[in-house]
Amino acid sequence: MKIPRIAKIALSVLAGLAMIATAGFLWLRTTPYWAGITLFAESKRVENFRAMDTVFPYRPIASKGEVWVFGSDPRPLPAQYEFEGEQKDLAAFLERTVTTGLLVVHDGDIVHEEYRLGADETSKLTSWSMAKSVVSALIGIAVEEGHIESLSDPVDRYVGALAGTGYGAVPIEHALTMSSGMGFNEDYDDPLSDVNMLFIDFAMGTPMEEVLAGVETVRPHGVYNDYVSSDTIALGLVLEAATGVAFDTYLTTRLWEPMGAEADAFWNTGAGDQLLTMCCLNATLRDYARFGRLYLEGGARDGRQIVPAGWVAASVGPTAAHLQPGDNPASSWTFGYGYQWWIPEGSPGAFLAIGIWGQYIYVDRQRRVIIVKTSADPLFDDNDHETVAAFRAIARSVAGEQGGRV
């Protein structure tokens, strides 16, 4: 059967387009775009999250000081926890939420430590937005040192490149409490959202000042709690400009070393060697737990104040109405919010750092418990409340309150 001339032309065009598409795909894999595009791919998440040094460039965070030692007192975890009126199986929950590591500390002793899916105690597991709480600690230290005069100062007092922009007018305190009023789309399910495009900008080295300058104001600042990662990017820019010290150097000398981290960490950078301060710290679970321990102890280690005590109290004890936990019409979530720390409802004395895909540092001051969980959970947003319920049960159990309630 003779193929019509028009069909031959169509087949030739399709073949040509296929060759162009293949060539484009092969080229794309050699560019920094590829890391941003495949970062959260289902087949790569677990591996990426424990090896971000192979995904993006990075700057090292050295551990040079005397290690803040944990004791060891292994104990079993509770088999079940209560959530929404039902008894749930803890082992099944850890499996379902694609847990890669779980560490539980009580009163300075490691009582439980486990790793899964290729991770171990030496793995530098990525923080995602748990890093925001680290940024907050550094801002508090910079205020104490006199580099930042007032939290009422607008961002552009320190970051001149943002003068005349929406972000330039945001007071530092409102960036700390995710109350900037800026319209940044944080929807990870939308491939064209601001946060997903940000990772491509980051991979390509687009200056973060340029990214923030394009974000528009959507409401007055200081009246509504809406979680937008761009607020923490602004804080990182303020920190470097105010201190005159590179972010990674300030972190190393003011926090990581004096805190007594036992392992070096690293913070990912983009193609332009700039840090993305909304995320991207990579550390061991034990060192994440040391950071939680520092806040459990009011910012002090063995009597030496590292993060100002007043800053710690303000960070986890919000007073403004729009930052309160519970059903709050002035907030986009039921967890309360402090200075880049979350305050869950129904948990007196508890607060936590949270990162996407199921990263947590949970601190229960009442029971002196710290829980660190790393994960690659695709349903992380849906599982935050259940995770807190599991943590409450673990905290009660290791504190000897197996039958007690919050």
Secondary structure, 3 states (H helix, E strand, C coil): CCCCHHHHHHHHHHHHHHHHHHHHHHHHCCCCHHHHHHCCCCCCHHHHHHCHHHCCCEEEECCCCCCCCCEECCCCCCCEEEECCEEEEHHHHHHHCCEEEEEEEECCEEEEEEECCCCCCCCCEECHHHHHHHHHHHHHHHHHCCCCCCCCCEHHHCCHHHCCCCHHHCEHHHHHCCCCCECCCCCCCCCCCHHHHHHHHHHHCCCHHHHHHCCCECCCCCCCECCCCHHHHHHHHHHHHHHCCCHHHHHHHHHHHHHCCCCCEEEEECCCCCECCCCCEEECHHHHHHHHHHHHCCCEECCEECCCHHHHHHHCCCCCHHHCCCCCCCECCCCEECCCCEECCCCCCEEEEEECCCEEEEEECCCCEEEEEEECCCCHHHHHHHHHHHHHHHHHHHCCCCCCCC
